[in-house]
Amino acid sequence: MYPWLYDAAEFRNHAGERVLEIGCGTGSDLLQFAKHGAVAVGIDITPEHLRLARERVGQLAEVREAEATALPFPNESFDYVYSHGVLHHIEAPRRVVDEIFRVLKPGGRFNIHVYARWSYFTLSRILKHGRNWRLWFENSRDPVHIDFYTKRNLRRLFSPAQLQIEKYEFRRAPFLASMFGFFLVAKGTRPVRGDEAGADQTTQ
Ligand SMILES: C[S@@+](CC[C@H](N)C(=O)[O-])C[C@H]1O[C@@H](n2cnc3c(N)ncnc32)[C@H](O)[C@@H]1O
């Protein structure tokens, strides 16, 4: 679906590393890490997704039921943490960030994809549906928690880690994706222990 994802997710760059995917869904991204030689572990909370992910990855990767805010792994047990389209659905995102920092080894890196507040898609939903546009964002008509991030509030959420952030996904006009793309892709390195204290918990 997302041709840009291959490079943005860095599927090819983690051979031999321990990679954790938070919210692995049906396992398509997890499989890419595993196929390129990573020791890949995925977690998710949706039973049907877990079943499909296990079916997809077979013996190539481990899939576990777990909540992003309480990862069942020891401190400093992964080289790389990846998550696509999950953090913006979580009501306490800083708890997930703290868990990412906790499970990363010193020097370990993370790569997190969230919805951008200003994108062709949010603007088109607002124009089409007006005040209730958020109800028309996901396939579900049931209420779904969604945060929309700016680069600024994403940096605040991950403080004190330094982030490199790019925008992606504008299928009809890829040359405009860096301005109006639908996903913010944030990459960074685990902060040195002790620096996390006092990080601002604001997400909006
Ligand atoms: C957009 S999908 C991820 C797709 C995945 N990258 C793939 O390759 O299929 C988001 C996933 O996050 C999971 N999720 C949402 N909230 C979660 C939470 N609090 N803890 C763990 N997983 C969560 C959902 O169940 C869903 O499978």
Ligand as a Chemical Component Dictionary entry (heavy atoms), coordinates in Angstrom:
data_LIG
# 
_chem_comp.id                   LIG 
_chem_comp.type                 NON-POLYMER 
_chem_comp.pdbx_formal_charge   0 
_chem_comp.three_letter_code    LIG 
# 
loop_
_chem_comp_atom.comp_id 
_chem_comp_atom.atom_id 
_chem_comp_atom.alt_atom_id 
_chem_comp_atom.type_symbol 
_chem_comp_atom.charge 
_chem_comp_atom.model_Cartn_x 
_chem_comp_atom.model_Cartn_y 
_chem_comp_atom.model_Cartn_z 
_chem_comp_atom.pdbx_ordinal 
LIG C1  C1  C 0  -2.100 0.096  11.655 1  
LIG S1  S1  S 1  -2.054 -1.426 12.514 2  
LIG C2  C2  C 0  -0.366 -1.915 12.342 3  
LIG C3  C3  C 0  -0.078 -2.548 11.011 4  
LIG C4  C4  C 0  1.206  -3.336 10.968 5  
LIG N1  N1  N 0  2.351  -2.454 10.869 6  
LIG C5  C5  C 0  1.227  -4.353 9.831  7  
LIG O1  O1  O 0  2.276  -4.516 9.174  8  
LIG O2  O2  O -1 0.209  -5.027 9.631  9  
LIG C6  C6  C 0  -2.132 -0.910 14.216 10 
LIG C7  C7  C 0  -2.164 -2.061 15.234 11 
LIG O3  O3  O 0  -1.963 -1.517 16.537 12 
LIG C8  C8  C 0  -2.638 -2.344 17.469 13 
LIG N2  N2  N 0  -2.797 -1.620 18.734 14 
LIG C9  C9  C 0  -3.621 -0.557 18.976 15 
LIG N3  N3  N 0  -3.504 -0.162 20.249 16 
LIG C10 C10 C 0  -2.571 -0.976 20.826 17 
LIG C11 C11 C 0  -2.021 -1.071 22.146 18 
LIG N4  N4  N 0  -2.424 -0.247 23.102 19 
LIG N5  N5  N 0  -1.087 -2.017 22.385 20 
LIG C12 C12 C 0  -0.692 -2.864 21.392 21 
LIG N6  N6  N 0  -1.176 -2.823 20.135 22 
LIG C13 C13 C 0  -2.111 -1.900 19.858 23 
LIG C14 C14 C 0  -3.955 -2.678 16.757 24 
LIG O4  O4  O 0  -4.532 -3.847 17.280 25 
LIG C15 C15 C 0  -3.482 -2.834 15.302 26 
LIG O5  O5  O 0  -3.243 -4.185 14.992 27 
# 
loop_
_chem_comp_bond.comp_id 
_chem_comp_bond.atom_id_1 
_chem_comp_bond.atom_id_2 
_chem_comp_bond.value_order 
_chem_comp_bond.pdbx_ordinal 
LIG C1  S1  SING 1  
LIG S1  C2  SING 2  
LIG S1  C6  SING 3  
LIG C2  C3  SING 4  
LIG C3  C4  SING 5  
LIG C4  N1  SING 6  
LIG C4  C5  SING 7  
LIG C5  O1  DOUB 8  
LIG C5  O2  SING 9  
LIG C6  C7  SING 10 
LIG C7  O3  SING 11 
LIG C7  C15 SING 12 
LIG O3  C8  SING 13 
LIG C8  N2  SING 14 
LIG C8  C14 SING 15 
LIG N2  C9  SING 16 
LIG N2  C13 SING 17 
LIG C9  N3  DOUB 18 
LIG N3  C10 SING 19 
LIG C10 C11 SING 20 
LIG C10 C13 DOUB 21 
LIG C11 N4  SING 22 
LIG C11 N5  DOUB 23 
LIG N5  C12 SING 24 
LIG C12 N6  DOUB 25 
LIG N6  C13 SING 26 
LIG C14 O4  SING 27 
LIG C14 C15 SING 28 
LIG C15 O5  SING 29 
# 
